[in-house]
Amino acid sequence: MQRRDFIGCGSAMFALALMSPSASGAADAPRATPTAPVLRPVKIKNIAIGEGEPKVIVSTTATQSDAVKSFVRRQATRSDSDIIELRLDLLHNGQDAAAMAQLTRELYAMLPNKILLVTFRTQAEGGKQAIDDERYSALCQQLLTQGEMDLLDIEMYRPAARELVTLAHQRQVRVILSSHDFQQTPPQREIIARLRQQQAMGADILKMAAMPHDPGDVIGMMAATWEMRRHYAQQPLLTMSMGGMGAVTRLAGELTGSALTFGMAGDASAPGQLEASDLSSVLALLHRAAQEDAKPS
């Protein structure tokens, strides 16, 4: 599919979302708050997450630390990404807390103008390695106390999630609280409920990713994102439908309210990612179009 056809398809899908009963205020839609929330952008290293076009995240996919460092060194000077995600679960020694803390310090020094996000995506939520709750908590604690980063991804359903959020904020690290469903797309009410729970738990960025089975699931994710942004979100959102079917959600964030999106540079870290260079160009194009609409007539 050509890029212009893909964008046109995405616009049509979102138009359908706006016409769907749950997006237009039917009885089963979340009740609106009396006043719209004030979203607080997250500002790190002169990058404002939640303002302007969505910021692009590129993830490491290497299995060895030396290859990760080479990748990050190359990405540090590129203009098509804003955030580098270190995927610890893809590394052979990703559960070695001391080694990973040292690696974060080295990578942080390479990225004076980009944000370093550190993630151990557990097998239970689509990652490469299984890890029990106690070891997951200990790994995150050591990363926060001995490592260096701007953002840490914490899975919201881990028992120690609240304590880790508190520790991260004490260490001046921002937190993405995340939830992933690789089997299905939950109902819109459930998506919004999870995002609101993340916000109540103190997250700086709220994340939900799910697997669609049909276009209706993609529309549902986009509509839930807009509903959350319009009525409840005080923190920036990061939402997506995974796989090729959901790729439109990676482009439409400025319209729906998702402030971040994942691209790839080389191998994809999750299904449905688009090349970061193409993604950045399309996001800029859509942002310019939105700015034209905002100009007084």
ZIHU-V813179 format. One record per residue. N is the residue number from 1. OMEGA is omega in whole degrees, 0 to 359 (* if undefined). D_CENTER is the distance of its C-alpha to the mean C-alpha in Angstrom with 1 decimal. Layout:
n=N omega=OMEGA d_center=D_CENTER
n=N omega=OMEGA d_center=D_CENTER
This chain:
n=1 omega=177 d_center=25.2
n=2 omega=184 d_center=25.5
n=3 omega=182 d_center=22.6
n=4 omega=176 d_center=24.5
n=5 omega=181 d_center=25.2
n=6 omega=179 d_center=21.5
n=7 omega=179 d_center=20.6
n=8 omega=177 d_center=23.6
n=9 omega=180 d_center=22.6
n=10 omega=180 d_center=19.3
n=11 omega=179 d_center=21.2
n=12 omega=180 d_center=23.7
n=13 omega=182 d_center=21.2
n=14 omega=176 d_center=19.7
n=15 omega=176 d_center=23.4
n=16 omega=179 d_center=24.1
n=17 omega=182 d_center=21.4
n=18 omega=180 d_center=23.0
n=19 omega=182 d_center=26.3
n=20 omega=184 d_center=25.3
n=21 omega=185 d_center=27.0
n=22 omega=179 d_center=24.0
n=23 omega=185 d_center=22.4
n=24 omega=173 d_center=25.8
n=25 omega=177 d_center=26.7
n=26 omega=187 d_center=28.5
n=27 omega=183 d_center=29.7
n=28 omega=178 d_center=26.8
n=29 omega=178 d_center=24.1
n=30 omega=181 d_center=22.8
n=31 omega=182 d_center=25.4
n=32 omega=173 d_center=24.5
n=33 omega=183 d_center=25.0
n=34 omega=180 d_center=28.0
n=35 omega=179 d_center=26.1
n=36 omega=179 d_center=22.8
n=37 omega=175 d_center=20.5
n=38 omega=181 d_center=20.0
n=39 omega=180 d_center=16.4
n=40 omega=177 d_center=16.3
n=41 omega=175 d_center=14.3
n=42 omega=185 d_center=13.1
n=43 omega=181 d_center=15.4
n=44 omega=176 d_center=15.5
n=45 omega=179 d_center=18.0
n=46 omega=175 d_center=18.7
n=47 omega=182 d_center=15.1
n=48 omega=178 d_center=14.4
n=49 omega=184 d_center=10.8
n=50 omega=175 d_center=11.8
n=51 omega=176 d_center=14.9
n=52 omega=182 d_center=15.8
n=53 omega=179 d_center=13.9
n=54 omega=178 d_center=10.1
n=55 omega=188 d_center=9.4
n=56 omega=176 d_center=9.1
n=57 omega=173 d_center=7.8
n=58 omega=185 d_center=10.6
n=59 omega=170 d_center=11.1
n=60 omega=178 d_center=14.6
n=61 omega=182 d_center=16.4
n=62 omega=180 d_center=19.9
n=63 omega=180 d_center=21.8
n=64 omega=185 d_center=24.0
n=65 omega=181 d_center=23.3
n=66 omega=179 d_center=25.5
n=67 omega=176 d_center=23.6
n=68 omega=181 d_center=20.3
n=69 omega=177 d_center=22.2
n=70 omega=179 d_center=23.6
n=71 omega=182 d_center=20.3
n=72 omega=178 d_center=18.8
n=73 omega=179 d_center=22.2
n=74 omega=183 d_center=22.0
n=75 omega=186 d_center=18.5
n=76 omega=184 d_center=19.5
n=77 omega=181 d_center=21.6
n=78 omega=184 d_center=19.8
n=79 omega=185 d_center=18.8
n=80 omega=174 d_center=16.3
n=81 omega=180 d_center=13.3
n=82 omega=187 d_center=12.3
n=83 omega=173 d_center=10.4
n=84 omega=178 d_center=11.7
n=85 omega=174 d_center=10.2
n=86 omega=180 d_center=13.3
n=87 omega=183 d_center=13.3
n=88 omega=184 d_center=16.3
n=89 omega=178 d_center=16.9
n=90 omega=179 d_center=17.8
n=91 omega=180 d_center=20.4
n=92 omega=181 d_center=23.9
n=93 omega=186 d_center=24.3
n=94 omega=178 d_center=20.7
n=95 omega=175 d_center=22.4
n=96 omega=189 d_center=24.8
n=97 omega=181 d_center=23.6
n=98 omega=180 d_center=26.1
n=99 omega=181 d_center=25.3
n=100 omega=177 d_center=21.5
n=101 omega=178 d_center=22.1
n=102 omega=179 d_center=24.4
n=103 omega=179 d_center=22.0
n=104 omega=179 d_center=19.4
n=105 omega=180 d_center=22.3
n=106 omega=181 d_center=23.3
n=107 omega=180 d_center=20.0
n=108 omega=180 d_center=19.4
n=109 omega=180 d_center=22.9
n=110 omega=190 d_center=22.0
n=111 omega=180 d_center=19.2
n=112 omega=185 d_center=21.0
n=113 omega=178 d_center=19.2
n=114 omega=181 d_center=15.6
n=115 omega=174 d_center=13.1
n=116 omega=176 d_center=13.1
n=117 omega=180 d_center=10.3
n=118 omega=184 d_center=12.1
n=119 omega=163 d_center=11.2
n=120 omega=180 d_center=13.8
n=121 omega=185 d_center=12.5
n=122 omega=180 d_center=15.7
n=123 omega=180 d_center=17.7
n=124 omega=180 d_center=17.7
n=125 omega=172 d_center=14.0
n=126 omega=180 d_center=14.3
n=127 omega=187 d_center=14.8
n=128 omega=185 d_center=18.1
n=129 omega=171 d_center=20.0
n=130 omega=180 d_center=21.2
n=131 omega=182 d_center=21.6
n=132 omega=186 d_center=23.3
n=133 omega=183 d_center=22.3
n=134 omega=181 d_center=24.7
n=135 omega=177 d_center=23.8
n=136 omega=180 d_center=20.0
n=137 omega=181 d_center=20.9
n=138 omega=178 d_center=23.4
n=139 omega=181 d_center=21.1
n=140 omega=179 d_center=18.5
n=141 omega=181 d_center=21.5
n=142 omega=176 d_center=23.1
n=143 omega=182 d_center=20.0
n=144 omega=184 d_center=19.9
n=145 omega=184 d_center=23.7
n=146 omega=181 d_center=24.5
n=147 omega=179 d_center=21.5
n=148 omega=182 d_center=19.9
n=149 omega=175 d_center=16.3
n=150 omega=185 d_center=14.3
n=151 omega=174 d_center=11.3
n=152 omega=174 d_center=11.5
n=153 omega=177 d_center=9.3
n=154 omega=178 d_center=11.8
n=155 omega=193 d_center=12.1
n=156 omega=184 d_center=13.5
n=157 omega=173 d_center=16.6
n=158 omega=185 d_center=17.9
n=159 omega=183 d_center=21.2
n=160 omega=187 d_center=20.7
n=161 omega=182 d_center=17.3
n=162 omega=180 d_center=19.1
n=163 omega=179 d_center=21.3
n=164 omega=176 d_center=18.5
n=165 omega=179 d_center=16.8
n=166 omega=180 d_center=20.3
n=167 omega=180 d_center=21.0
n=168 omega=181 d_center=17.9
n=169 omega=175 d_center=18.9
n=170 omega=180 d_center=22.4
n=171 omega=179 d_center=21.4
n=172 omega=176 d_center=19.6
n=173 omega=177 d_center=16.2
n=174 omega=187 d_center=13.2
n=175 omega=163 d_center=11.2
n=176 omega=169 d_center=7.8
n=177 omega=191 d_center=9.4
n=178 omega=174 d_center=8.1
n=179 omega=183 d_center=10.1
n=180 omega=175 d_center=10.7
n=181 omega=182 d_center=13.8
n=182 omega=182 d_center=15.1
n=183 omega=188 d_center=18.4
n=184 omega=171 d_center=17.9
n=185 omega=179 d_center=16.2
n=186 omega=174 d_center=17.4
n=187 omega=183 d_center=19.3
n=188 omega=181 d_center=17.9
n=189 omega=180 d_center=19.5
n=190 omega=178 d_center=17.8
n=191 omega=180 d_center=14.3
n=192 omega=180 d_center=15.3
n=193 omega=179 d_center=17.1
n=194 omega=180 d_center=14.3
n=195 omega=178 d_center=12.1
n=196 omega=177 d_center=15.4
n=197 omega=177 d_center=16.2
n=198 omega=179 d_center=13.2
n=199 omega=179 d_center=14.3
n=200 omega=180 d_center=17.8
n=201 omega=176 d_center=17.0
n=202 omega=180 d_center=16.2
n=203 omega=173 d_center=12.4
n=204 omega=177 d_center=11.5
n=205 omega=185 d_center=8.0
n=206 omega=187 d_center=7.7
n=207 omega=174 d_center=5.4
n=208 omega=176 d_center=7.5
n=209 omega=183 d_center=8.1
n=210 omega=180 d_center=11.8
n=211 omega=178 d_center=14.6
n=212 omega=174 d_center=16.8
n=213 omega=178 d_center=20.6
n=214 omega=181 d_center=21.7
n=215 omega=179 d_center=20.8
n=216 omega=177 d_center=21.2
n=217 omega=178 d_center=18.2
n=218 omega=178 d_center=16.1
n=219 omega=179 d_center=17.9
n=220 omega=178 d_center=17.4
n=221 omega=181 d_center=13.6
n=222 omega=180 d_center=14.0
n=223 omega=178 d_center=16.8
n=224 omega=178 d_center=15.2
n=225 omega=179 d_center=12.4
n=226 omega=179 d_center=15.3
n=227 omega=179 d_center=17.4
n=228 omega=182 d_center=15.0
n=229 omega=186 d_center=14.6
n=230 omega=190 d_center=18.3
n=231 omega=191 d_center=19.8
n=232 omega=192 d_center=17.8
n=233 omega=169 d_center=14.8
n=234 omega=178 d_center=15.8
n=235 omega=179 d_center=12.4
n=236 omega=182 d_center=9.5
n=237 omega=172 d_center=7.3
n=238 omega=182 d_center=3.9
n=239 omega=178 d_center=6.1
n=240 omega=162 d_center=7.7
n=241 omega=184 d_center=11.1
n=242 omega=180 d_center=11.7
n=243 omega=181 d_center=14.9
n=244 omega=180 d_center=16.9
n=245 omega=183 d_center=17.6
n=246 omega=185 d_center=14.1
n=247 omega=180 d_center=13.6
n=248 omega=181 d_center=14.6
n=249 omega=178 d_center=11.4
n=250 omega=181 d_center=9.7
n=251 omega=193 d_center=12.7
n=252 omega=187 d_center=13.3
n=253 omega=181 d_center=10.7
n=254 omega=178 d_center=13.5
n=255 omega=186 d_center=15.7
n=256 omega=180 d_center=13.8
n=257 omega=177 d_center=12.0
n=258 omega=191 d_center=8.3
n=259 omega=182 d_center=8.1
n=260 omega=177 d_center=5.4
n=261 omega=180 d_center=5.7
n=262 omega=169 d_center=6.8
n=263 omega=179 d_center=10.6
n=264 omega=174 d_center=13.3
n=265 omega=188 d_center=16.3
n=266 omega=180 d_center=18.8
n=267 omega=177 d_center=17.6
n=268 omega=176 d_center=14.5
n=269 omega=178 d_center=12.4
n=270 omega=183 d_center=11.6
n=271 omega=175 d_center=13.8
n=272 omega=181 d_center=13.6
n=273 omega=178 d_center=12.0
n=274 omega=177 d_center=14.2
n=275 omega=185 d_center=15.9
n=276 omega=181 d_center=14.3
n=277 omega=177 d_center=17.7
n=278 omega=181 d_center=18.0
n=279 omega=181 d_center=14.5
n=280 omega=180 d_center=15.3
n=281 omega=181 d_center=18.7
n=282 omega=178 d_center=17.8
n=283 omega=178 d_center=15.3
n=284 omega=179 d_center=18.2
n=285 omega=180 d_center=20.7
n=286 omega=179 d_center=19.1
n=287 omega=179 d_center=18.7
n=288 omega=178 d_center=22.4
n=289 omega=179 d_center=23.4
n=290 omega=179 d_center=21.8
n=291 omega=177 d_center=23.6
n=292 omega=179 d_center=26.8
n=293 omega=184 d_center=26.5
n=294 omega=182 d_center=26.2
n=295 omega=177 d_center=29.4
n=296 omega=182 d_center=32.6
n=297 omega=* d_center=34.9
